[in-house]
């Protein structure tokens, strides 16, 4: 058997083993933490909806920015994004809130706008602050004329 075939077979075997190990780890983590994650997500979404019923879109963003600033880990950052999205959906519109927000598929302009917003609000890109403003883009995109 040629050497290149042996190398290819070994590489494929390693890939299969790594895939099985990753799947096993995923199943283990889901069994250990999955229910808690789902419950936390549900609670955060309900909290965002409740908050949104009593404020406007700008109020939702202001609260999410404050939460994002205090967030200590990836899970809290994800929960802040969920909070913002559900809050925005339940909130009343803020005049001019979406005026300068680029469309989601204007990739370069979106990235620049998200970075500018992070800097404007003193947020670190290492804490995935762009994801927060992606929620704003989704909210604004759904409210543009011609959308659902």
HUQUI-V535606 format. One record per backbone hydrogen bond with DSSP energy under -1.0 kcal/mol. NH is the residue of the N-H (numbers start at 1). CO is the residue of the C=O. If there is no record, write none. Layout:
[[NH & CO] [NH & CO]]
//
This chain:
[[6 & 2] [7 & 3] [8 & 4] [9 & 5] [10 & 6] [11 & 7] [12 & 8] [13 & 9] [14 & 10] [15 & 11] [16 & 12] [17 & 13] [18 & 14] [19 & 15] [20 & 16] [21 & 17] [22 & 18] [23 & 19] [24 & 20] [25 & 21] [26 & 22] [27 & 23] [28 & 24] [29 & 25] [30 & 26] [31 & 27] [32 & 28] [33 & 29] [34 & 30] [37 & 33] [38 & 34] [39 & 35] [40 & 36] [41 & 37] [42 & 38] [43 & 39] [44 & 40] [45 & 41] [46 & 42] [47 & 43] [48 & 44] [49 & 45] [50 & 46] [51 & 47] [52 & 48] [53 & 49] [54 & 51] [55 & 52] [57 & 92] [60 & 56] [61 & 57] [62 & 58] [63 & 59] [64 & 60] [65 & 61] [66 & 62] [67 & 63] [68 & 64] [69 & 65] [70 & 66] [71 & 67] [77 & 73] [78 & 74] [79 & 75] [80 & 76] [81 & 77] [82 & 78] [83 & 79] [84 & 80] [85 & 81] [86 & 82] [87 & 83] [88 & 84] [89 & 85] [90 & 86] [91 & 87] [92 & 55] [97 & 94] [99 & 96] [101 & 98] [106 & 103] [107 & 105] [110 & 106] [111 & 107] [112 & 108] [113 & 109] [114 & 110] [115 & 111] [116 & 112] [117 & 113] [118 & 114] [119 & 115] [120 & 116] [121 & 117] [122 & 119] [123 & 118] [127 & 124] [128 & 125] [131 & 128] [133 & 129] [134 & 130] [135 & 131] [136 & 132] [137 & 133] [138 & 134] [139 & 135] [140 & 136] [141 & 137] [142 & 138] [144 & 141] [147 & 144]]
//
